[in-house]
Amino acid sequence: MSVAHKANVQRERWLPITTHRLVIREFDIDDTQGYYTLESNDDNARYQDWPPRTMDQSRELVLANIESSTANPRTIWELVVEKDGSMIGRVGAAQSQPERGVHFNLWFSFLPSVQGKGYATEAMKVFIEELVRQKGGEVVVLEIECDPRNVGSWKLAERLGFEKHSLTEKAYESKGGWVDSLVYRKNAV
């Protein structure tokens, strides 16, 4: 059974979520070009641990996202954000520390051309609501970790109601230099 076919028959895959401007949905193999466009530019790679992605890496990552959507129980969610049928970004979460309750590390990435228009806020809001809804009344700890130089990311966390939890100087080495880590946290039910 192909990865894509297996993913489509699993119950862990999400149905598309539609807002008045966006569709947030699972990846399919046709998203390779959109993923490459999003993650192959220097602007999007600036605050990430990796250099701009190649087309081959983009294809592998799209397939990995499709495959992770078949896991049961699922611990990684990464979804496409579309506007007018085109991929403009991605949102994701990894469930960690299951022995200490429900804890999600969240991430997002959007094309530079659509930043500053509220799309990331809109997409993350409905994505978080669905994650929390699926946990059925459990207390959910949500975290967004970012490079403090990435003002757009921490401002988005604040718009979503997250509070500054910690700032660690020289948290890790990336691209030949030390990077600080700024963590925002929020509890939800």
TARAMO-V471018 format. One record per run of one state. SS is the DSSP state (A for helix, B for strand, O for the rest). FROM is the first residue (numbers start at 1). LEN is the number of residues. If there is no record, write none. Layout:
BEGIN
((SS/FROM/LEN) (SS/FROM/LEN))
END
This chain:
BEGIN
((O/1/2) (A/3/7) (O/10/7) (B/17/2) (O/19/4) (B/23/4) (O/27/2) (A/29/11) (O/40/2) (A/42/4) (O/46/9) (A/55/14) (O/69/7) (B/76/8) (O/84/2) (B/86/11) (O/97/1) (A/98/3) (O/101/1) (B/102/9) (O/111/1) (A/112/3) (O/115/4) (A/119/16) (O/135/5) (B/140/7) (O/147/4) (A/151/9) (O/160/3) (B/163/12) (O/175/2) (B/177/12) (O/189/1))
END
